[in-house]
Amino acid sequence: MAVKKTKHEMPEQKPKDRIKNFNEVPYGYDEKTAIEEAKRCLQCKNRPCVDGCPVEIDIPDFIKQIAEGNIDKAVEVLKSKTSLPAVCGRVCPYENQCEGECTLLKIGEPVAIGRLERFLADYERDKGMKIPKKTRPTGKKVAIVGSGPAGLTCAGDLAKMGHKVTVFEALHAPGGVLMYGIPEFRLPKAIVNAEVDYIKQLGVDVKYDVVVGKTITVEELLEEYDAAFIGTGAGLPRWLGIPGENLDGVYSANEFLTRVNMMKAYQFPEYDTPVKIGKIVATFGAGNVAMDCARTSLRLGAEKSYIIYRRSEKEMPARNEEIHHAEEEGVIFKLLTNPVKFTGDEKGILKEVECLKMELGEPDESGRRRPIPIEGSNFKIKIDTALVAIGQSPNPLIPATVKGLKIGKWGNIETDEEGRTNIPGIFAGGDIATGAATVILAMGAGKKAARAIDQYLK
């Protein structure tokens, strides 16, 4: 029987409806559609999709189980390698990883691995999560600093190995970037809370409002714990470095999205949020975070939401799905455009941005064509709010407070491939080690570090 060349469509909210709410955009597969999609898998002997997965999920096996209608068994296969499948099934850039290696790409679209992972995670959550039998305790204790994807993954894996794990979180809610950095319409808070609850049921303890590096140091943690893993992410925003960036109305993407998520702006208009954005919003950058900012602005009532980016659409680092959704929702793309100055009124409140048109030259060190200014092409755009989303650097707090810890030139903690630092007993992974990357790569780093910590403790 011939294989269907395209993925089965996943139903989602219509653009005109979803820009008025923060509900999740895609609805997900039902069981019948998931089974039909799973039947597209060729069950390749060389299993290229597994090679593309940072957390080493046995993709062909869980898909085979779905295709045969063994949904509970498929969940078991999936959860044997990951503790955060509902997260990965929503925000993982699978088109560049597992699906990017799928053999079906030779004739059409890959198997919808991400959608199938989401289906299984949602199926299990609706049915009730099954907690695996606990391993005999080893008597060893591990401190995890940060409850983001790297920390949660490391914690879950170590708990399964029998170690006593405590996670220290600076904020009052768990999840790190999953909770405060990704909008509700892409990753609902209920999903994150359910995944964290699963990890707690594995035996992991989570302590909130503990700022490691201020409240307590890593060295002090090691007086009580046998090892420590640092997964504090990339929370230091980068700025444009242009005049007027200190005006009232100019925010980093980190601050904006954190305010929206922590101050419940995602419940707008039912919840009277203190997050105000004005009528015209400009987001600078074109990654996933920039798309999140631009789309969130529309949901908060902006009449116009711009993406201003100095390169062309081809060079935009955001996932194709995020760009597509932004375009559907009415985000206005000002490409080959670079900001040069913010201007405010007499009270210091932002009122416009001056930009310069660009053209593309030869590729730079990133492999993307270098943007070159076109002299005399200056123009102005009236805006009420500017959101700077051009990247983040590693959180500097812990690197600055651990004596002798080896730090890279970008402020990252230097580690080997398994997350070992130059100090015995201290491990690190995710954005704090690599700089800003993806959720799934942070999870992969947490998984590798868990194995290395287990080896160290033995």
Steps between C-alpha positions, in 0.01 A plus 500: 500500500633843407613722786316830547750771400373771734437514874147476631386852581471604863189713563554842658321821591423738216727809496212749542388317814834421661640855497226583749598232752801322651364149448732248340502536121515133382246252636714188452427164335218273605577129535376405153713766329804409711473135396469592132800734525705233679432259215700730270820401685722270291666345809844552347770259617757779534259713711627846393233680706652368825837648404327838468348489851704669778325294770542165318130406480428166329286670236433207263389280789247742650365578152469126427300456819266786401451354151398168658262673740710423808478854640591412860809312383595794278484731804721259693763502225491879475519564876795263541719773349329831573315654794371799299325359189209746506752786494710352220194417294413869500819704486775267374641604157451145376515611135874558551555189712311169493268595214790660316660154478184311397538284187158613374651841422627341179143478368306758700444607860650313796299305752343750744713376792442811709122481462504130593709573810251767602210261441652238731581753772149644493347152491693398811425823686126460434510138611724556803878489502657169597794537739778244448618287793764675705855368489664398826641819662872550458535728801650773279358853482511735200412871486355633175521877452217620275172328406518562127513222238863406574449490877169313487637238260814448709290478817256249356771271366700511825188419702437196280859393577421500873666823608334754733450815292412854606434775246561863602293755306543879532138581410174398663398266218681206335599458137745780432471616140217249447288692749605864461658517153254323268148640444191317620376452141812297418554320831216514756598536865285197585719286274819615672350448846392147408850412378656645816251308717611179328863573583405575862324163517827338399626622838648837404462782755468860372587801716380840376619858559859386541746713301812287491793740498313736734284303745754217508818427305584192296788430738255501792273260314790260457542487877165319511476343153735259326477677162339805344364567151469860380225563245423870543456577132565813296317777680719798414343696210701645215432855383515686171745760633331795328398845634173515692506141621443625856167664417180399676338248265813309397516150650706187462307199374588322827336770713193525278428127480574449869256778591234353272543150646555585866243781523234287330471727199414184306157518669436838334238649478336310788798569726589868548870466424752778570674417172421784256639516147325783313358491150815446290771253601830428325701186576865500395635158399356201313553195718234300682508745793438791263198319350372436852527871582330615180214251530452569872475874427204442270325298770553783748316739270765650273354635177829451316781260582825526302794263465802710406795292375818599323517195273250335264240231569744228392735587785236519774598254778143437622328171426298502178187413698542806724557732203196354324279552806625857543423580136152346530429711807589826329850574627663753264851403388746783432794305358840630391442774757730601784418734792746783558328724757204514739338840560277597791288794606588765760401256779740232378228277359571313175320636193690379189792302362728611219609221267736445212435276201750217444626276221673164529869452429729199540436238775643574846639253757148371571456404134226758446548784254630811670257796509645822354340843560367697203619855555228767506215247532396615849130496590294517820221287647273621778489245782380484861703199609832349390587138584864403450529129417849458358618228735604430856829428675558249784374606842810658662411450869641154570805524273596813692458342843670160471871533572725342241219402262622519141298749296497549121542834325121538462436449870406133463612227739750281316424127509594184315240319288351331807462822699802467729657830605859546612388461864427141615140457605372803306324438170318738263289483187253676275519869415731581794764286325420550130334840488139537387382189314186284485300325771580156359875566492483609864315177578766301317769671709309418819476134399874474427586673825277262698697205367830673580382589853387141559843379388670756726293399803582133449 
